[in-house]
Amino acid sequence: MQPAYATLINELVQEYHTKRANLRAATATPPELQQQLDDDYAYWLSIGLEDALEDAYAAGDIDSARQIDGIIRQFYTGHLPEQQVWQVAA
């Protein structure tokens, strides 16, 4: 994966988890609203990941696109990504 994509994905994932943590810390927020906001955060993460995938394909970077697609597939099957060191191309 190209460094720019790895950085973008890590920033998206970090933002997602920060928002979720802040939401969990807000004790005055009703559970229904927490769930709605949680779903909204997940939606925006998915949009960012899909945009990165489209950009990688448009740039002809098939290796990055395959790795991003794998992250998206995990996300859509309920495995929320964590920040990590992605395999970066030299």
C-alpha positions in Angstrom: 0.0 0.0 0.0 1.3 3.5 -0.8 2.2 5.6 2.2 -0.5 8.2 1.4 -3.3 5.5 1.5 -1.9 4.0 4.8 -1.8 7.5 6.4 -5.4 8.3 5.2 -6.8 5.0 6.4 -5.1 5.3 9.8 -6.5 8.9 10.2 -10.0 7.7 9.2 -9.8 4.8 11.7 -8.4 7.0 14.5 -11.1 9.6 14.0 -13.8 6.9 14.0 -12.5 5.3 17.3 -12.0 8.7 18.9 -15.6 9.7 18.1 -16.9 6.4 19.5 -14.8 6.8 22.7 -16.1 10.3 23.2 -19.7 9.1 22.6 -19.3 6.3 25.2 -17.9 8.8 27.7 -21.0 11.1 27.3 -23.1 9.6 30.0 -26.1 11.9 29.4 -26.6 10.6 25.9 -29.6 8.2 25.6 -28.7 4.7 24.3 -30.9 5.2 21.2 -29.0 8.4 20.2 -25.7 6.7 21.0 -26.6 3.9 18.5 -27.7 6.4 15.9 -24.5 8.4 16.2 -22.4 5.2 16.2 -24.0 4.1 13.0 -23.4 7.6 11.5 -19.7 7.4 12.4 -19.5 4.0 10.8 -21.2 5.3 7.7 -18.7 8.1 7.3 -15.8 5.7 7.9 -17.1 3.5 5.1 -17.4 6.5 2.8 -13.8 7.4 3.4 -12.6 3.9 2.8 -14.6 3.6 -0.4 -13.2 6.9 -1.6 -9.6 5.7 -0.9 -10.4 2.5 -2.9 -11.8 4.5 -5.9 -8.7 6.8 -5.8 -6.3 3.8 -5.8 -8.1 2.2 -8.7 -8.2 5.5 -10.6 -4.4 5.9 -10.0 -3.8 2.4 -11.3 -2.4 1.3 -8.0 -3.9 -2.2 -7.9 -1.8 -3.4 -5.0 -3.1 -0.6 -2.7 -6.6 -1.1 -4.0 -6.6 -4.8 -3.1 -5.4 -4.0 0.4 -8.0 -1.3 0.9 -10.7 -3.6 -0.5 -9.6 -6.2 2.1 -10.1 -3.6 4.9 -13.5 -2.7 3.5 -14.6 -6.3 3.4 -13.6 -6.8 7.0 -15.4 -3.6 8.0 -18.6 -4.7 6.2 -18.5 -8.1 8.0 -18.5 -6.4 11.4 -14.8 -6.4 12.1 -14.0 -2.7 12.9 -10.5 -1.9 11.8 -7.9 -0.7 14.3 -5.1 1.6 13.6 -2.1 -0.4 12.5 1.0 -0.4 10.4 -0.3 -1.2 6.9 2.0 -3.0 4.5 3.6 -0.1 2.6 5.1 -0.4 -0.8 8.7 0.6 -1.1 
